[in-house]
Amino acid sequence: MNTPARHVRTLARLNGYGFRLLHLIDAVVIYAELWLVTAALMLLRDDFNAAANVDRYLWTYGLIMVSHLAIFYAGGLYDRPPRVLARPILSRLVISVWFTSLLWGTVSLMLPQFPIPRSVLVFHAVLAPVLLALNRWGSDRLRRRRDGPAPVLLVGSADSIELARAHLAPIPNEVSVVATIPDIDQVIATLDRSGAQVVVLLDTESLDPLYAGPLDQLEQRGVAVLRLVRPQDSLLGLARVGELGGMPFVALSSHALAPSQVRLKRAMDLTVLVLTAPIWVPLLLVTALYVAIVVRRPLLFIQDRVGRGGHPFPMYKFRSMVLDAEARSGPVGAAVNDPRIVRGMGWIRATRLDELPQLLNVALGHMTIAGPRPVRPEELAEYEQRFAGYHRRHQCPPGITGLAQVYGHYHTHIEYKLGHDLYYLANWSPLLDLHIMLRTAWVILSRRL
């Protein structure tokens, strides 16, 4: 009796670290498929003799398998799909497998003697996406059989609910309507009674009541929120529209990064720090020497800022203002030509060299290279009261630079900066981070503030 429960706890613990049984199944399928391709080529080609090189094949196929799992992991292919409106998986698998195969093909061209024939990689790129898609199809079928149809809460007028019921009736194996309510205000209370796992908004004109707080609670519970796409919504240029019972829906989100994205972003930060260390470490030391001569001690200005999840952390900067700069004024933000700036330090601030110590914050995991800029704790309470959804920008570690910094200015209103920050969270990708880094370099070189 205790053994199954122990296994469930073990799997739950592994899931917390991002491991799923699908990792193991994919590993077996990829490794076995490579050997099946090898066996087929041995039968088709007289000049192909894998038996003579079996040792090299064993470890090479192992490396290929591990690289596939790493890229799948970074690309979010092991994130649990939502109960409804899951994104198509085959195209993402094809891109990931082809990308990995292309990497190995490039390596094969660089080595004088590659351990395996390149033809294996060609056949692998065709077969692997199909087999891996079958893995996920089987996993999804088992999940649906275990959990049953997704319990749905419909929100809307009586006519809209009746029409939606008629469209959902032909798919009883996918969804089951367990409750209906006329407006958003009753969502949380109805969920507690009905146990719904999907909230469907049918004719809601304003999302403000949901955006102010309940959407966060729903995501924490793992409840999906869908909004029916009306014809006029096409003016918004919606990119990801799914289908349920023939009705077009878009999934609402509080813009939190998926676990795989958080891990990938952290790996990117560490990679950038290591690769650029020959540049930023000497620059940090030279700037520290200059600050020591001009400003003297203390070199660093350490101030509490709000980090991921609203937790405070000490943020480091080179000191560029007079000591106790806020003794008279109280907490105020910096301004262009701020009189508190020490003479000779203006160009350090203009070139953002005073931010260099924050690379240490990145190394410690307090910050990320690109992301919403960290605010002070005393500012947070005011902003959260003035702007609904402001706390959502703390779902990601704060950044040294961000969209609001490269497209805004010192005078840009905080609400508009929030728009940049939430757009960043909703559309994060490695390419977006790269774009922000390059744009930051241009802003610094052009001295645009």
C-alpha positions as CSV (number, residue, x, y, z in Angstrom):
1,M,0.0,0.0,0.0
2,N,2.9,2.4,0.8
3,T,4.9,1.6,-2.3
4,P,2.5,3.3,-4.8
5,A,2.1,6.3,-2.5
6,R,5.9,6.6,-2.2
7,H,6.2,6.4,-6.0
8,V,3.7,9.2,-6.4
9,R,5.5,11.4,-3.9
10,T,8.8,10.7,-5.7
11,L,7.3,11.6,-9.1
12,A,5.8,14.8,-7.6
13,R,9.2,15.8,-6.2
14,L,10.8,15.1,-9.5
15,N,8.1,17.1,-11.3
16,G,9.0,20.0,-9.0
17,Y,12.5,20.0,-10.4
18,G,11.1,19.9,-14.0
19,F,11.5,16.1,-14.5
20,R,8.7,14.1,-16.1
21,L,8.5,10.4,-17.2
22,L,8.3,11.8,-20.7
23,H,12.0,12.6,-20.5
24,L,12.8,9.0,-20.0
25,I,10.4,7.8,-22.7
26,D,11.8,10.3,-25.2
27,A,15.4,9.2,-24.3
28,V,14.6,5.6,-25.0
29,V,12.7,6.4,-28.2
30,I,15.5,8.6,-29.6
31,Y,18.3,6.2,-28.7
32,A,16.4,3.2,-30.1
33,E,15.4,5.0,-33.2
34,L,19.0,5.9,-34.0
35,W,20.0,2.2,-33.8
36,L,17.0,1.2,-35.9
37,V,18.1,3.6,-38.6
38,T,21.6,2.2,-38.3
39,A,20.3,-1.4,-38.7
40,A,18.2,-0.4,-41.7
41,L,21.2,1.3,-43.4
42,M,23.3,-1.9,-42.8
43,L,20.7,-3.8,-44.8
44,L,20.4,-1.3,-47.6
45,R,24.0,-0.4,-48.0
46,D,26.7,-3.0,-48.5
47,D,29.5,-0.5,-47.6
48,F,27.9,0.4,-44.3
49,N,29.4,-1.7,-41.4
50,A,28.3,-0.4,-38.0
51,A,29.5,-3.5,-36.2
52,A,33.1,-2.4,-36.6
53,N,32.5,0.9,-35.0
54,V,29.9,0.0,-32.3
55,D,31.9,1.6,-29.5
56,R,31.9,5.0,-31.2
57,Y,28.2,4.7,-32.1
58,L,27.2,3.9,-28.5
59,W,28.6,7.1,-27.0
60,T,27.8,9.3,-30.0
61,Y,24.2,8.3,-30.0
62,G,24.1,8.9,-26.3
63,L,25.4,12.5,-26.8
64,I,22.8,13.1,-29.6
65,M,20.1,11.8,-27.3
66,V,21.1,14.1,-24.4
67,S,21.4,17.1,-26.7
68,H,17.8,16.5,-27.9
69,L,16.5,16.3,-24.4
70,A,18.3,19.5,-23.4
71,I,16.9,21.5,-26.4
72,F,13.4,20.1,-25.8
73,Y,13.7,21.1,-22.1
74,A,14.8,24.6,-23.0
75,G,12.1,24.9,-25.7
76,G,9.3,24.1,-23.3
77,L,8.4,20.7,-24.8
78,Y,8.3,19.2,-21.3
79,D,6.0,21.9,-19.8
80,R,2.6,20.4,-19.0
81,P,0.1,21.3,-21.7
82,P,-3.2,23.0,-20.6
83,R,-6.3,20.9,-20.4
84,V,-7.8,22.8,-23.4
85,L,-6.4,25.0,-26.2
86,A,-3.0,23.2,-26.1
87,R,-0.6,24.5,-28.8
88,P,0.1,22.1,-31.7
89,I,3.2,20.0,-30.9
90,L,4.3,18.4,-34.1
91,S,5.6,21.6,-35.7
92,R,7.6,22.5,-32.5
93,L,9.0,18.9,-32.5
94,V,10.1,19.2,-36.1
95,I,11.8,22.5,-35.5
96,S,13.6,21.2,-32.4
97,V,14.7,17.9,-34.0
98,W,15.9,19.6,-37.2
99,F,17.7,22.3,-35.2
100,T,19.5,19.6,-33.1
101,S,20.3,17.5,-36.2
102,L,21.6,20.6,-38.0
103,L,23.9,21.3,-35.0
104,W,25.3,17.8,-35.2
105,G,25.6,18.1,-38.9
106,T,27.7,21.2,-38.5
107,V,29.9,19.5,-36.0
108,S,30.4,16.6,-38.5
109,L,31.7,19.1,-41.1
110,M,34.1,20.6,-38.6
111,L,35.6,17.2,-37.5
112,P,38.1,15.4,-39.8
113,Q,36.3,12.1,-39.1
114,F,32.8,12.1,-37.7
115,P,32.0,9.0,-35.5
116,I,28.8,8.2,-37.4
117,P,27.6,8.6,-41.0
118,R,25.7,11.8,-41.8
119,S,23.0,9.8,-43.5
120,V,21.9,8.6,-40.0
121,L,21.2,12.2,-39.1
122,V,19.1,12.7,-42.2
123,F,16.8,9.8,-41.6
124,H,16.7,10.6,-37.9
125,A,15.4,14.2,-38.7
126,V,12.5,12.6,-40.6
127,L,11.6,9.8,-38.2
128,A,12.2,11.3,-34.8
129,P,9.5,14.0,-34.9
130,V,6.8,11.5,-35.8
131,L,7.8,9.0,-33.0
132,L,8.1,11.8,-30.4
133,A,4.7,13.2,-31.4
134,L,3.3,9.7,-30.9
135,N,4.8,9.8,-27.4
136,R,2.9,13.0,-26.6
137,W,-0.3,11.7,-28.2
138,G,-0.2,8.7,-26.0
139,S,0.6,10.7,-22.9
140,D,-2.3,13.1,-23.7
141,R,-4.7,10.1,-24.1
142,L,-3.6,8.6,-20.8
143,R,-4.0,12.0,-19.1
144,R,-7.5,12.4,-20.5
145,R,-8.5,8.9,-19.5
146,R,-7.2,9.5,-16.0
147,D,-8.6,13.0,-15.4
148,G,-11.8,12.8,-17.5
149,P,-13.3,15.8,-19.4
150,A,-12.2,19.2,-18.2
151,P,-14.8,20.8,-15.9
152,V,-15.9,24.1,-17.4
153,L,-17.4,27.3,-15.9
154,L,-19.3,29.4,-18.4
155,V,-19.5,33.2,-17.8
156,G,-22.0,35.2,-19.8
157,S,-25.6,36.1,-20.5
158,A,-28.2,33.4,-20.7
159,D,-28.3,33.5,-24.5
160,S,-24.5,33.3,-24.8
161,I,-24.4,30.3,-22.4
162,E,-27.2,28.5,-24.3
163,L,-25.3,29.0,-27.6
164,A,-22.0,27.8,-26.0
165,R,-23.6,24.7,-24.5
166,A,-24.9,23.7,-28.0
167,H,-21.4,24.0,-29.4
168,L,-19.7,22.1,-26.5
169,A,-22.3,19.3,-26.5
170,P,-20.6,17.3,-29.3
171,I,-17.3,17.0,-27.4
172,P,-18.3,15.5,-24.1
173,N,-15.0,13.7,-23.8
174,E,-13.1,17.0,-23.8
175,V,-15.1,19.3,-21.6
176,S,-18.1,19.2,-19.2
177,V,-20.0,22.3,-18.2
178,V,-20.3,22.1,-14.4
179,A,-21.6,25.7,-13.7
180,T,-22.7,28.9,-15.3
181,I,-22.7,32.5,-13.9
182,P,-23.7,35.9,-15.4
183,D,-20.6,37.9,-14.6
184,I,-16.9,37.8,-13.5
185,D,-17.4,38.9,-9.9
186,Q,-18.7,35.5,-8.9
187,V,-15.9,33.4,-10.5
188,I,-13.8,32.6,-7.4
189,A,-16.8,31.7,-5.2
190,T,-18.3,29.5,-8.0
191,L,-15.0,27.7,-8.5
192,D,-14.9,26.7,-4.8
193,R,-18.3,25.1,-5.2
194,S,-18.1,23.6,-8.6
195,G,-14.4,22.5,-8.9
196,A,-14.2,23.9,-12.4
197,Q,-10.7,23.9,-14.0
198,V,-11.5,26.0,-17.0
199,V,-13.3,29.4,-17.0
200,V,-14.8,30.5,-20.3
201,L,-15.7,34.2,-20.8
202,L,-18.4,34.4,-23.5
203,D,-19.4,38.1,-23.7
204,T,-17.3,40.0,-21.2
205,E,-16.7,43.5,-22.4
206,S,-14.3,44.6,-19.6
207,L,-11.6,42.5,-18.1
208,D,-10.8,45.0,-15.3
209,P,-12.5,43.0,-12.5
210,L,-10.5,39.9,-13.5
211,Y,-7.3,41.7,-14.2
212,A,-7.1,43.4,-10.8
213,G,-6.5,40.2,-8.9
214,P,-8.6,37.1,-9.6
215,L,-6.6,36.2,-12.7
216,D,-3.5,35.6,-10.5
217,Q,-5.5,33.4,-8.1
218,L,-6.9,31.4,-11.0
219,E,-3.4,30.8,-12.4
220,Q,-2.1,29.7,-9.0
221,R,-4.8,27.1,-8.8
222,G,-4.0,25.9,-12.3
223,V,-7.3,27.1,-13.7
224,A,-7.3,28.1,-17.4
225,V,-9.2,31.2,-18.5
226,L,-10.5,31.5,-22.1
227,R,-12.1,34.4,-23.7
228,L,-14.4,34.1,-26.8
229,V,-13.0,36.0,-29.8
230,R,-15.5,38.3,-31.3
231,P,-15.2,39.7,-34.8
232,Q,-14.2,43.1,-33.6
233,D,-11.3,41.5,-31.6
234,S,-9.6,40.8,-34.9
235,L,-8.6,44.5,-34.8
236,L,-6.2,43.6,-32.0
237,G,-4.1,41.4,-34.2
238,L,-4.5,38.3,-32.0
239,A,-1.8,35.8,-32.9
240,R,-2.7,32.7,-30.9
241,V,-6.4,31.8,-31.3
242,G,-7.5,28.3,-30.5
243,E,-10.7,26.3,-31.1
244,L,-13.1,24.6,-28.7
245,G,-16.3,23.2,-30.0
246,G,-15.9,25.2,-33.2
247,M,-15.7,28.5,-31.2
248,P,-12.6,30.7,-31.4
249,F,-10.9,31.4,-28.1
250,V,-7.8,33.1,-26.8
251,A,-6.2,32.0,-23.5
252,L,-5.8,34.8,-21.0
253,S,-2.6,34.9,-18.9
254,S,-1.1,37.0,-16.2
255,H,2.1,36.9,-18.3
256,A,4.1,34.6,-16.0
257,L,7.1,32.9,-17.7
258,A,6.8,29.2,-18.0
259,P,9.2,27.1,-15.8
260,S,11.2,26.1,-18.9
261,Q,11.5,29.8,-19.9
262,V,12.8,30.7,-16.4
263,R,15.4,28.0,-16.6
264,L,16.4,28.9,-20.2
265,K,16.7,32.6,-19.3
266,R,18.9,31.8,-16.3
267,A,21.1,29.6,-18.5
268,M,21.4,32.4,-21.0
269,D,22.4,34.9,-18.3
270,L,25.2,32.7,-17.0
271,T,26.4,32.0,-20.6
272,V,26.5,35.7,-21.5
273,L,28.4,36.4,-18.2
274,V,31.0,33.8,-18.9
275,L,31.5,34.6,-22.6
276,T,31.7,38.4,-22.0
277,A,33.8,38.1,-18.8
278,P,37.0,39.2,-20.7
279,I,35.2,42.5,-21.5
280,W,33.2,43.3,-18.4
281,V,35.6,42.2,-15.7
282,P,38.5,44.5,-16.7
283,L,35.9,47.3,-17.4
284,L,34.5,46.8,-13.9
285,L,38.0,47.0,-12.3
286,V,39.0,50.1,-14.3
287,T,35.7,51.8,-13.5
288,A,36.1,50.9,-9.8
289,L,39.5,52.5,-9.8
290,Y,38.1,55.7,-11.4
291,V,35.3,55.9,-8.8
292,A,37.8,55.3,-6.0
293,I,39.8,58.4,-7.2
294,V,36.8,60.7,-7.9
295,V,34.2,59.6,-5.3
296,R,36.4,57.8,-2.8
297,R,34.8,55.5,-0.3
298,P,32.4,53.9,-0.2
299,L,32.7,52.7,-3.8
300,L,29.3,51.0,-3.9
301,F,25.9,52.3,-3.4
302,I,23.8,49.4,-2.0
303,Q,20.0,49.8,-1.9
304,D,17.1,47.4,-1.3
305,R,15.1,46.8,-4.4
306,V,12.1,44.5,-5.1
307,G,13.0,41.2,-6.8
308,R,11.2,38.3,-8.2
309,G,8.0,37.4,-6.3
310,G,8.2,40.7,-4.5
311,H,11.2,39.6,-2.3
312,P,13.7,42.4,-1.5
313,F,17.4,42.1,-2.4
314,P,20.5,44.4,-2.2
315,M,21.2,46.0,-5.6
316,Y,24.7,47.1,-6.2
317,K,25.8,50.3,-8.1
318,F,28.9,52.4,-8.2
319,R,28.3,55.4,-6.1
320,S,27.8,58.5,-8.2
321,M,26.0,60.9,-5.8
322,V,27.1,62.7,-2.7
323,L,26.8,60.7,0.6
324,D,23.3,60.7,2.2
325,A,21.9,62.2,-1.0
326,E,18.3,61.6,0.2
327,A,18.8,62.9,3.7
328,R,16.9,66.1,3.0
329,S,14.8,65.2,0.0
330,G,13.7,61.7,1.1
331,P,13.4,58.9,-1.4
332,V,13.2,60.5,-4.9
333,G,14.2,59.2,-8.3
334,A,17.2,60.4,-10.2
335,A,16.7,63.1,-12.8
336,V,18.7,64.4,-15.8
337,N,21.4,66.8,-14.6
338,D,20.6,65.8,-11.0
339,P,22.5,68.3,-8.7
340,R,23.3,65.4,-6.3
341,I,25.7,63.8,-8.8
342,V,29.4,64.1,-7.9
343,R,31.4,66.2,-10.3
344,G,33.2,63.9,-12.8
345,M,30.6,61.1,-12.4
346,G,28.0,62.4,-14.9
347,W,29.6,60.6,-17.9
348,I,29.7,57.4,-15.8
349,R,25.9,57.6,-15.3
350,A,25.4,58.6,-19.0
351,T,27.2,55.5,-20.2
352,R,25.6,53.4,-17.6
353,L,29.0,52.2,-16.2
354,D,27.6,52.8,-12.7
355,E,25.3,49.8,-13.3
356,L,28.3,47.4,-13.9
357,P,28.2,45.9,-10.3
358,Q,24.7,44.6,-11.1
359,L,26.4,41.9,-13.1
360,L,27.3,40.5,-9.7
361,N,23.6,40.6,-8.9
362,V,23.0,38.6,-12.0
363,A,25.6,36.0,-11.1
364,L,24.0,35.7,-7.6
365,G,20.6,35.1,-9.2
366,H,19.0,38.4,-7.8
367,M,18.7,39.9,-11.3
368,T,18.7,39.1,-15.0
369,I,20.4,40.9,-17.8
370,A,17.2,41.9,-19.6
371,G,13.9,42.4,-17.7
372,P,11.8,45.0,-15.9
373,R,13.9,47.4,-13.8
374,P,13.7,46.8,-10.1
375,V,11.8,49.4,-8.0
376,R,12.3,50.4,-4.4
377,P,10.0,48.8,-1.7
378,E,8.6,52.2,-0.8
379,E,7.6,52.8,-4.4
380,L,6.0,49.4,-4.8
381,A,3.0,50.0,-2.5
382,E,2.2,53.3,-4.3
383,Y,2.4,51.8,-7.8
384,E,0.4,48.7,-6.9
385,Q,-2.4,50.9,-5.6
386,R,-2.4,53.2,-8.6
387,F,-1.9,50.7,-11.4
388,A,-3.9,47.4,-11.5
389,G,-1.6,44.5,-12.4
390,Y,1.7,46.3,-11.4
391,H,2.8,43.3,-9.3
392,R,2.9,41.1,-12.4
393,R,6.2,42.7,-13.4
394,H,7.7,40.8,-10.5
395,Q,7.0,37.4,-12.0
396,C,10.4,37.7,-13.6
397,P,13.8,38.6,-11.9
398,P,14.4,42.4,-12.4
399,G,16.8,43.3,-15.2
400,I,19.8,45.6,-15.7
401,T,18.1,46.8,-18.8
402,G,14.6,46.3,-20.3
403,L,12.2,47.4,-23.0
404,A,11.1,50.4,-20.9
405,Q,14.7,51.6,-20.7
406,V,15.6,51.2,-24.4
407,Y,12.4,52.6,-25.8
408,G,11.5,55.0,-22.9
409,H,13.2,58.0,-21.3
410,Y,13.6,59.3,-17.7
411,H,10.4,61.3,-18.2
412,T,8.3,58.3,-19.6
413,H,5.3,57.9,-17.3
414,I,5.3,54.8,-15.0
415,E,2.1,53.4,-16.5
416,Y,3.6,53.4,-20.0
417,K,6.8,51.7,-18.6
418,L,4.5,49.1,-17.1
419,G,3.0,48.5,-20.5
420,H,6.5,47.8,-21.9
421,D,7.3,45.5,-18.9
422,L,4.1,43.4,-19.3
423,Y,4.5,43.2,-23.1
424,Y,8.0,41.8,-22.4
425,L,6.7,39.1,-20.0
426,A,3.9,38.1,-22.5
427,N,6.3,37.9,-25.5
428,W,9.6,36.8,-23.9
429,S,12.0,34.9,-26.1
430,P,15.8,34.6,-26.3
431,L,15.7,36.8,-29.4
432,L,13.8,39.5,-27.5
433,D,16.5,39.5,-24.9
434,L,19.2,39.7,-27.6
435,H,17.3,42.6,-29.2
436,I,17.2,44.5,-25.9
437,M,20.9,43.9,-25.2
438,L,21.9,45.2,-28.7
439,R,19.4,48.1,-28.4
440,T,20.9,49.0,-24.9
441,A,24.4,49.2,-26.5
442,W,23.0,51.6,-29.1
443,V,21.3,53.8,-26.4
444,I,24.6,53.9,-24.5
445,L,26.7,54.8,-27.5
446,S,24.2,57.5,-28.6
447,R,24.0,58.9,-25.1
448,R,20.2,58.9,-25.4
449,L,18.4,59.1,-22.0
